[in-house]
Amino acid sequence: MKNKWLQIVLSVLSLGLAVLLVVYLPQIVHALTGKPVSWSEIGAVFSSLGAGQIALMTALWLLSLLAYTFVLTNSLPGLNNLQGLALNAAGSAVSNLLPFGGAVGVALSFAMTRGWGFANRAIVVMTLVSGIWNTLFRFILPAVGIIALLIAGEAPNATVARAGWTGAVSILALCAVVAAALYWDRAAALLGRALDGLTRLLRLRFHASEQFQRLRADTADVVHTRWPGLSLGMVFFLGFQWAIMAVCMQATGAWPGLAQSIAVFALSRVLTSALITPSGAGIMEGGVVLLLTTAFGVPVAPATATALLFGFWTYTVEIPFGGLALGAWALLRRRDGRNAGAQPPSAISKTPR
């Protein structure tokens, strides 16, 4: 009970901090950049948005949700896209309200998928595979952002450029090694030995290779047969999210350039990992404004409006949408339960299994 109340208190404090970070974002931006901005200036940028721009953002947001359903349907064979949409929306709503909403989201996924008739093992595999692909692409994104800036010539000197290329290639190589180890036995054995060597060096008392082999055994069937669909789902999901940010930048007058927009988007996705607030809310907006204004010379009001607008489409709007999806699932489940209870025993016994 103490832990339960502690979790509730921490969740309330974390959500309250996220609200405060957004409410006082102009003051935070001033402190970070030294450039003043007010809510009236931000509001003036918002008032210039047209209906067509808002409609385009809405369409891109819906397409991003649809794209992610393919990650879930490939992780859990038999799951359809409508179910994947409900699962994604409900899980996002929980994650956006709780600072450590991942565990609650997993429990909710179990409840929803069990209600649709899926077995526990299949649900565990879905959770592992979708988590692995999200983690891999979360690592890949910063490398893509760095490479985009380097190609655009944003590095201040040759030393920084070399360091950028080294870091980006190292990240991509690490992701390639992990992906290969998930797919090929020989690569898995090599990675397992390397992990064991690292744990011995750090004097950790567990066998990393055993844990990794157990993970491979659980996910091998899905990874071997469905990795293209998983990867394409993530690519299109992140691509549509970047497109949302690009439209936000164009609509607010904060467009810094193609490569720069990719770098800003990559930073925004990394900052959502800041667990001090749910999904990094407030922290993501501050980081986006800081990069746009200090690195790319975007005026502070359009930069702040862009960050808030993008935060709305990738965070705020998912809460009511997920609540609606969860409510619809609970309502249909209750109705199905009443219908099953109303059937005579003879009818129930004839139902195919």
Contacts in CASP RR format, 6 or more apart in sequence:
PFRMAT RR
TARGET T0000
AUTHOR 0000-0000-0000
METHOD contacts of the structure
MODEL  1
MKNKWLQIVLSVLSLGLAVLLVVYLPQIVHALTGKPVSWSEIGAVFSSLG
AGQIALMTALWLLSLLAYTFVLTNSLPGLNNLQGLALNAAGSAVSNLLPF
GGAVGVALSFAMTRGWGFANRAIVVMTLVSGIWNTLFRFILPAVGIIALL
IAGEAPNATVARAGWTGAVSILALCAVVAAALYWDRAAALLGRALDGLTR
LLRLRFHASEQFQRLRADTADVVHTRWPGLSLGMVFFLGFQWAIMAVCMQ
ATGAWPGLAQSIAVFALSRVLTSALITPSGAGIMEGGVVLLLTTAFGVPV
APATATALLFGFWTYTVEIPFGGLALGAWALLRRRDGRNAGAQPPSAISK
TPR
7 100 0 8 1.000
10 99 0 8 1.000
11 97 0 8 1.000
11 98 0 8 1.000
11 99 0 8 1.000
11 100 0 8 1.000
14 98 0 8 1.000
14 99 0 8 1.000
14 276 0 8 1.000
14 277 0 8 1.000
14 278 0 8 1.000
15 97 0 8 1.000
15 98 0 8 1.000
15 99 0 8 1.000
15 277 0 8 1.000
15 278 0 8 1.000
17 276 0 8 1.000
17 277 0 8 1.000
18 277 0 8 1.000
18 278 0 8 1.000
18 280 0 8 1.000
18 281 0 8 1.000
18 282 0 8 1.000
21 28 0 8 1.000
21 277 0 8 1.000
21 281 0 8 1.000
21 282 0 8 1.000
21 283 0 8 1.000
21 285 0 8 1.000
21 286 0 8 1.000
22 281 0 8 1.000
22 282 0 8 1.000
22 285 0 8 1.000
22 308 0 8 1.000
25 282 0 8 1.000
25 285 0 8 1.000
25 286 0 8 1.000
25 289 0 8 1.000
25 304 0 8 1.000
25 307 0 8 1.000
25 308 0 8 1.000
26 36 0 8 1.000
26 37 0 8 1.000
26 38 0 8 1.000
26 39 0 8 1.000
26 42 0 8 1.000
26 304 0 8 1.000
28 286 0 8 1.000
29 35 0 8 1.000
29 37 0 8 1.000
29 286 0 8 1.000
29 289 0 8 1.000
29 290 0 8 1.000
29 293 0 8 1.000
29 300 0 8 1.000
29 304 0 8 1.000
30 36 0 8 1.000
30 37 0 8 1.000
32 286 0 8 1.000
32 287 0 8 1.000
32 289 0 8 1.000
32 290 0 8 1.000
33 289 0 8 1.000
33 290 0 8 1.000
33 293 0 8 1.000
33 294 0 8 1.000
33 300 0 8 1.000
35 293 0 8 1.000
35 300 0 8 1.000
36 300 0 8 1.000
37 300 0 8 1.000
37 301 0 8 1.000
37 304 0 8 1.000
41 301 0 8 1.000
42 301 0 8 1.000
42 304 0 8 1.000
42 305 0 8 1.000
42 308 0 8 1.000
43 305 0 8 1.000
44 301 0 8 1.000
45 252 0 8 1.000
45 253 0 8 1.000
45 301 0 8 1.000
45 302 0 8 1.000
45 305 0 8 1.000
46 305 0 8 1.000
46 309 0 8 1.000
48 251 0 8 1.000
48 252 0 8 1.000
49 251 0 8 1.000
49 252 0 8 1.000
50 251 0 8 1.000
53 247 0 8 1.000
53 250 0 8 1.000
53 251 0 8 1.000
56 247 0 8 1.000
57 244 0 8 1.000
57 247 0 8 1.000
57 248 0 8 1.000
57 251 0 8 1.000
57 309 0 8 1.000
57 313 0 8 1.000
60 240 0 8 1.000
60 243 0 8 1.000
60 244 0 8 1.000
60 247 0 8 1.000
60 313 0 8 1.000
61 240 0 8 1.000
61 244 0 8 1.000
61 313 0 8 1.000
61 317 0 8 1.000
63 236 0 8 1.000
63 240 0 8 1.000
64 237 0 8 1.000
64 239 0 8 1.000
64 240 0 8 1.000
64 241 0 8 1.000
64 244 0 8 1.000
65 85 0 8 1.000
65 88 0 8 1.000
65 89 0 8 1.000
66 81 0 8 1.000
66 85 0 8 1.000
67 233 0 8 1.000
67 236 0 8 1.000
67 237 0 8 1.000
67 239 0 8 1.000
67 240 0 8 1.000
68 88 0 8 1.000
68 233 0 8 1.000
68 234 0 8 1.000
68 237 0 8 1.000
69 81 0 8 1.000
69 84 0 8 1.000
69 85 0 8 1.000
69 88 0 8 1.000
70 81 0 8 1.000
70 229 0 8 1.000
70 230 0 8 1.000
70 232 0 8 1.000
70 233 0 8 1.000
70 236 0 8 1.000
71 130 0 8 1.000
71 133 0 8 1.000
71 134 0 8 1.000
71 229 0 8 1.000
71 230 0 8 1.000
71 233 0 8 1.000
71 234 0 8 1.000
71 237 0 8 1.000
72 79 0 8 1.000
72 84 0 8 1.000
72 87 0 8 1.000
72 88 0 8 1.000
72 126 0 8 1.000
72 130 0 8 1.000
73 79 0 8 1.000
73 80 0 8 1.000
73 81 0 8 1.000
73 84 0 8 1.000
74 129 0 8 1.000
74 222 0 8 1.000
74 226 0 8 1.000
74 229 0 8 1.000
74 230 0 8 1.000
74 233 0 8 1.000
75 125 0 8 1.000
75 126 0 8 1.000
75 127 0 8 1.000
75 129 0 8 1.000
75 130 0 8 1.000
75 133 0 8 1.000
75 222 0 8 1.000
75 226 0 8 1.000
75 230 0 8 1.000
76 113 0 8 1.000
76 118 0 8 1.000
76 122 0 8 1.000
76 123 0 8 1.000
76 125 0 8 1.000
76 126 0 8 1.000
77 122 0 8 1.000
77 222 0 8 1.000
77 226 0 8 1.000
78 118 0 8 1.000
79 87 0 8 1.000
79 113 0 8 1.000
79 116 0 8 1.000
79 118 0 8 1.000
79 126 0 8 1.000
83 112 0 8 1.000
83 113 0 8 1.000
83 116 0 8 1.000
85 325 0 8 1.000
86 112 0 8 1.000
86 325 0 8 1.000
86 326 0 8 1.000
86 328 0 8 1.000
86 329 0 8 1.000
87 109 0 8 1.000
87 112 0 8 1.000
87 113 0 8 1.000
89 318 0 8 1.000
89 321 0 8 1.000
89 322 0 8 1.000
89 323 0 8 1.000
89 324 0 8 1.000
89 325 0 8 1.000
89 326 0 8 1.000
90 105 0 8 1.000
90 108 0 8 1.000
90 112 0 8 1.000
90 322 0 8 1.000
90 323 0 8 1.000
90 325 0 8 1.000
90 326 0 8 1.000
90 329 0 8 1.000
91 105 0 8 1.000
91 108 0 8 1.000
91 109 0 8 1.000
91 322 0 8 1.000
92 318 0 8 1.000
92 322 0 8 1.000
93 318 0 8 1.000
93 319 0 8 1.000
93 320 0 8 1.000
93 321 0 8 1.000
93 322 0 8 1.000
93 323 0 8 1.000
93 325 0 8 1.000
93 326 0 8 1.000
94 101 0 8 1.000
94 102 0 8 1.000
94 104 0 8 1.000
94 105 0 8 1.000
94 108 0 8 1.000
95 101 0 8 1.000
95 102 0 8 1.000
95 105 0 8 1.000
95 278 0 8 1.000
95 279 0 8 1.000
96 278 0 8 1.000
96 279 0 8 1.000
96 281 0 8 1.000
96 315 0 8 1.000
96 316 0 8 1.000
96 318 0 8 1.000
96 319 0 8 1.000
97 278 0 8 1.000
97 319 0 8 1.000
98 104 0 8 1.000
98 278 0 8 1.000
99 275 0 8 1.000
99 276 0 8 1.000
99 277 0 8 1.000
99 278 0 8 1.000
100 275 0 8 1.000
101 278 0 8 1.000
106 127 0 8 1.000
108 326 0 8 1.000
109 123 0 8 1.000
109 126 0 8 1.000
109 127 0 8 1.000
110 120 0 8 1.000
110 123 0 8 1.000
112 329 0 8 1.000
113 122 0 8 1.000
113 123 0 8 1.000
113 126 0 8 1.000
114 120 0 8 1.000
114 123 0 8 1.000
115 333 0 8 1.000
124 218 0 8 1.000
125 218 0 8 1.000
125 219 0 8 1.000
125 221 0 8 1.000
125 222 0 8 1.000
126 222 0 8 1.000
128 215 0 8 1.000
128 218 0 8 1.000
128 219 0 8 1.000
129 219 0 8 1.000
129 222 0 8 1.000
129 223 0 8 1.000
129 230 0 8 1.000
130 230 0 8 1.000
132 182 0 8 1.000
132 219 0 8 1.000
133 230 0 8 1.000
133 231 0 8 1.000
133 234 0 8 1.000
134 234 0 8 1.000
136 175 0 8 1.000
136 178 0 8 1.000
136 179 0 8 1.000
137 234 0 8 1.000
137 238 0 8 1.000
138 269 0 8 1.000
138 270 0 8 1.000
138 273 0 8 1.000
139 171 0 8 1.000
139 174 0 8 1.000
139 175 0 8 1.000
140 171 0 8 1.000
140 172 0 8 1.000
140 175 0 8 1.000
141 238 0 8 1.000
141 265 0 8 1.000
141 266 0 8 1.000
141 269 0 8 1.000
141 270 0 8 1.000
142 168 0 8 1.000
142 171 0 8 1.000
142 266 0 8 1.000
142 267 0 8 1.000
142 270 0 8 1.000
143 167 0 8 1.000
143 168 0 8 1.000
143 169 0 8 1.000
143 171 0 8 1.000
143 172 0 8 1.000
143 175 0 8 1.000
144 168 0 8 1.000
144 262 0 8 1.000
144 266 0 8 1.000
145 168 0 8 1.000
145 259 0 8 1.000
145 262 0 8 1.000
145 263 0 8 1.000
145 265 0 8 1.000
145 266 0 8 1.000
146 164 0 8 1.000
146 167 0 8 1.000
146 168 0 8 1.000
146 263 0 8 1.000
147 165 0 8 1.000
147 168 0 8 1.000
148 258 0 8 1.000
148 259 0 8 1.000
148 260 0 8 1.000
148 262 0 8 1.000
148 263 0 8 1.000
149 155 0 8 1.000
149 259 0 8 1.000
149 260 0 8 1.000
149 263 0 8 1.000
150 161 0 8 1.000
150 164 0 8 1.000
150 165 0 8 1.000
150 168 0 8 1.000
151 259 0 8 1.000
152 257 0 8 1.000
152 258 0 8 1.000
152 259 0 8 1.000
152 260 0 8 1.000
153 161 0 8 1.000
154 259 0 8 1.000
154 260 0 8 1.000
154 263 0 8 1.000
154 295 0 8 1.000
155 161 0 8 1.000
155 164 0 8 1.000
177 187 0 8 1.000
177 191 0 8 1.000
178 191 0 8 1.000
180 187 0 8 1.000
181 187 0 8 1.000
181 188 0 8 1.000
181 190 0 8 1.000
181 191 0 8 1.000
181 192 0 8 1.000
181 212 0 8 1.000
181 216 0 8 1.000
182 188 0 8 1.000
182 216 0 8 1.000
182 219 0 8 1.000
182 223 0 8 1.000
183 223 0 8 1.000
183 224 0 8 1.000
183 227 0 8 1.000
188 212 0 8 1.000
188 213 0 8 1.000
188 216 0 8 1.000
191 212 0 8 1.000
192 208 0 8 1.000
192 209 0 8 1.000
192 212 0 8 1.000
192 213 0 8 1.000
193 209 0 8 1.000
195 208 0 8 1.000
195 209 0 8 1.000
195 212 0 8 1.000
196 207 0 8 1.000
196 208 0 8 1.000
196 209 0 8 1.000
198 208 0 8 1.000
199 206 0 8 1.000
199 207 0 8 1.000
199 208 0 8 1.000
216 223 0 8 1.000
238 269 0 8 1.000
241 265 0 8 1.000
241 269 0 8 1.000
241 314 0 8 1.000
242 261 0 8 1.000
242 262 0 8 1.000
242 265 0 8 1.000
244 310 0 8 1.000
244 313 0 8 1.000
244 314 0 8 1.000
245 261 0 8 1.000
245 264 0 8 1.000
245 265 0 8 1.000
245 268 0 8 1.000
245 306 0 8 1.000
245 310 0 8 1.000
246 255 0 8 1.000
246 261 0 8 1.000
248 254 0 8 1.000
248 306 0 8 1.000
248 309 0 8 1.000
248 310 0 8 1.000
248 313 0 8 1.000
249 255 0 8 1.000
249 256 0 8 1.000
249 261 0 8 1.000
249 306 0 8 1.000
251 309 0 8 1.000
252 302 0 8 1.000
252 305 0 8 1.000
252 306 0 8 1.000
252 309 0 8 1.000
253 298 0 8 1.000
253 302 0 8 1.000
253 306 0 8 1.000
254 292 0 8 1.000
254 298 0 8 1.000
254 299 0 8 1.000
254 302 0 8 1.000
254 303 0 8 1.000
254 305 0 8 1.000
254 306 0 8 1.000
255 261 0 8 1.000
256 264 0 8 1.000
256 292 0 8 1.000
256 296 0 8 1.000
256 297 0 8 1.000
256 298 0 8 1.000
257 296 0 8 1.000
260 295 0 8 1.000
260 296 0 8 1.000
263 291 0 8 1.000
264 288 0 8 1.000
264 291 0 8 1.000
264 292 0 8 1.000
264 296 0 8 1.000
267 287 0 8 1.000
267 288 0 8 1.000
267 291 0 8 1.000
268 284 0 8 1.000
268 287 0 8 1.000
268 288 0 8 1.000
268 310 0 8 1.000
268 314 0 8 1.000
271 280 0 8 1.000
271 283 0 8 1.000
271 284 0 8 1.000
271 287 0 8 1.000
271 288 0 8 1.000
272 279 0 8 1.000
272 280 0 8 1.000
272 284 0 8 1.000
272 314 0 8 1.000
273 280 0 8 1.000
274 280 0 8 1.000
274 283 0 8 1.000
274 284 0 8 1.000
276 283 0 8 1.000
277 283 0 8 1.000
279 315 0 8 1.000
281 311 0 8 1.000
281 315 0 8 1.000
284 307 0 8 1.000
284 311 0 8 1.000
284 315 0 8 1.000
285 304 0 8 1.000
285 307 0 8 1.000
285 308 0 8 1.000
285 311 0 8 1.000
286 307 0 8 1.000
287 307 0 8 1.000
288 303 0 8 1.000
288 306 0 8 1.000
288 307 0 8 1.000
288 310 0 8 1.000
289 300 0 8 1.000
289 303 0 8 1.000
289 304 0 8 1.000
289 306 0 8 1.000
289 307 0 8 1.000
292 298 0 8 1.000
292 303 0 8 1.000
292 306 0 8 1.000
292 307 0 8 1.000
293 299 0 8 1.000
293 300 0 8 1.000
293 303 0 8 1.000
298 306 0 8 1.000
340 348 0 8 1.000
END
